[in-house]
Amino acid sequence: IVVVAEGDEHEAHDDHIRSVGCDLLQGYAISRPVPADELEQFLDGWRWIPGDERDAASSSVAPPGAG
């Protein structure tokens, strides 16, 4: 089972959310909503950060401009 934490509002909470078994994070800490006409350009800026190597679903993502 892949567990998604919805509503992640603050980057400071990310480590705790992952420590309790969540594989993926969704919320304003990752990105504000993106208008549909800007989505392709926005996604071009994302990069995958290797996390737990079990599968791609357990990897983290960093928004454009992060680290």
RACORVEN-V569556 format. One record per pair of residues at least 12 apart in sequence whose C-alpha atoms are under 10 Angstrom apart, sorted by sequence separation. I is the first residue (numbers start at 0). J is the second residue. D is the distance in Angstrom with one decimal. If there is no record, write none. Layout:
# RACORVEN-V569556
<<I & J & D> <I & J & D>>
This chain:
# RACORVEN-V569556
<<4 & 16 & 7.3> <47 & 59 & 6.2> <48 & 60 & 5.6> <3 & 16 & 9.6> <4 & 17 & 8.8> <46 & 59 & 9.0> <47 & 60 & 4.8> <48 & 61 & 6.9> <3 & 17 & 9.7> <46 & 60 & 6.1> <47 & 61 & 6.6> <2 & 17 & 9.7> <13 & 28 & 8.6> <45 & 60 & 7.0> <46 & 61 & 5.9> <47 & 62 & 9.2> <4 & 20 & 9.5> <5 & 21 & 9.9> <8 & 24 & 9.8> <10 & 26 & 10.0> <12 & 28 & 9.0> <13 & 29 & 9.8> <45 & 61 & 6.1> <46 & 62 & 7.3> <3 & 20 & 9.2> <4 & 21 & 6.1> <7 & 24 & 6.4> <8 & 25 & 8.7> <9 & 26 & 8.6> <10 & 27 & 9.1> <11 & 28 & 8.9> <44 & 61 & 9.1> <45 & 62 & 5.3> <46 & 63 & 7.6> <2 & 20 & 7.3> <3 & 21 & 5.7> <4 & 22 & 7.8> <5 & 23 & 8.6> <6 & 24 & 8.0> <7 & 25 & 5.8> <8 & 26 & 5.8> <9 & 27 & 7.4> <10 & 28 & 5.4> <44 & 62 & 7.2> <45 & 63 & 5.2> <46 & 64 & 9.8> <1 & 20 & 9.2> <2 & 21 & 4.9> <3 & 22 & 6.0> <4 & 23 & 6.2> <5 & 24 & 6.2> <6 & 25 & 5.9> <7 & 26 & 4.5> <8 & 27 & 5.0> <9 & 28 & 4.9> <10 & 29 & 7.8> <44 & 63 & 4.9> <45 & 64 & 8.5> <46 & 65 & 9.4> <1 & 21 & 7.5> <2 & 22 & 5.2> <3 & 23 & 4.7> <4 & 24 & 4.9> <5 & 25 & 4.8> <6 & 26 & 4.4> <7 & 27 & 6.2> <8 & 28 & 4.7> <9 & 29 & 8.5> <42 & 62 & 8.4> <43 & 63 & 8.4> <44 & 64 & 7.9> <45 & 65 & 9.0> <0 & 21 & 9.9> <1 & 22 & 6.0> <2 & 23 & 6.4> <3 & 24 & 5.7> <4 & 25 & 6.1> <5 & 26 & 5.9> <6 & 27 & 7.0> <7 & 28 & 5.7> <8 & 29 & 8.0> <41 & 62 & 8.6> <42 & 63 & 8.1> <44 & 65 & 9.9> <0 & 22 & 9.2> <1 & 23 & 7.7> <2 & 24 & 8.8> <3 & 25 & 7.1> <4 & 26 & 8.3> <5 & 27 & 9.5> <6 & 28 & 8.3> <7 & 29 & 7.5> <8 & 30 & 9.4> <41 & 63 & 7.4> <6 & 29 & 9.6> <7 & 30 & 9.7> <8 & 31 & 9.9> <22 & 50 & 9.4> <22 & 51 & 8.8> <29 & 60 & 8.3> <30 & 61 & 9.3> <29 & 61 & 7.2> <30 & 62 & 6.7> <23 & 56 & 7.4> <29 & 62 & 6.3> <30 & 63 & 9.1> <22 & 56 & 7.2> <23 & 57 & 6.6> <28 & 62 & 9.4> <29 & 63 & 9.7> <22 & 57 & 5.1> <23 & 58 & 7.6> <24 & 59 & 8.1> <21 & 57 & 8.8> <22 & 58 & 7.5> <23 & 59 & 6.7> <24 & 60 & 8.9> <29 & 65 & 9.6> <22 & 59 & 8.0> <23 & 60 & 8.7> <3 & 56 & 9.9> <2 & 56 & 9.5> <3 & 57 & 9.8> <1 & 56 & 7.1> <2 & 57 & 9.0> <1 & 57 & 7.4>>
